[in-house]
Amino acid sequence: MSLSRSIVVSVSPDGEVKVEAVGFKGGSCEKATQAIEKALGTSGPRTKKPEYFQQNTNQQKAGL
């Protein structure tokens, strides 16, 4: 069973924009949100969730 992936864009009442990748593993989240962040002009600090450090199942393990 595969999990769905989505990108959530939140705007707080004070105008702070937050872009969150849900259901992504590894660095694929950064690639998925890059165009949205550029369009919105967001360049704040990134917070990496535990999923970022998991290997993407589409990537092959080195040496196997």
N, C-alpha and C positions, 0 to 999 in steps of 0.2 A: 504494500500500500504506500503510495507516495503522498507526501505532505504538500499542500499547496503553498506557493510562495506569493508574497505580496509586498508592496511598498506602501507604508503608511506615512502620510504627510500631515503633521499637526501644526496649527498656528495658534499660539497662546493669545490672550487678550492684549498683551503688551507688544505683540508683533513678532515674538520669537518663533522661528520656524525650526521644526524638528523633522528629519527624514529618517525613517526606521525601516530596515529590511527585515521581513519576517519569513522564516522558513528556508533561509539560505545558509549554506555552510562554507567555511573557508573565505577566501577573498572574493568570491563571486558576488557577495553583497555590495562591495565597493563598486564593482563594474555595473551592477544593476541600478545603483542610485546615482551614478556619476552624472548622467544627462539631466536628471531632475534637479540635483544640487546646483549644477551650472545654470540651468534655466531660472532657478529661484534666487540665485546669487548667494547661496549659503556656503560659508567656508569656516564654520565653527569647528571646535574640537570633535573628534570622533570617539565614541565609546564603543569598544569592541565587546560583544556579548560572548558567552562561552561557545556558541556555535561557530564563531569566527575561527576558533582554534581547532575545530573538527575538520577532518579531511572530507572534501567533496566526493561523493560516491562516483562522480563522473571522471575523477582524476585517477590515473593509474599510479600504483605505488612504484617508486623507483627500485629497480633491481629485480622486479618480479616478472 
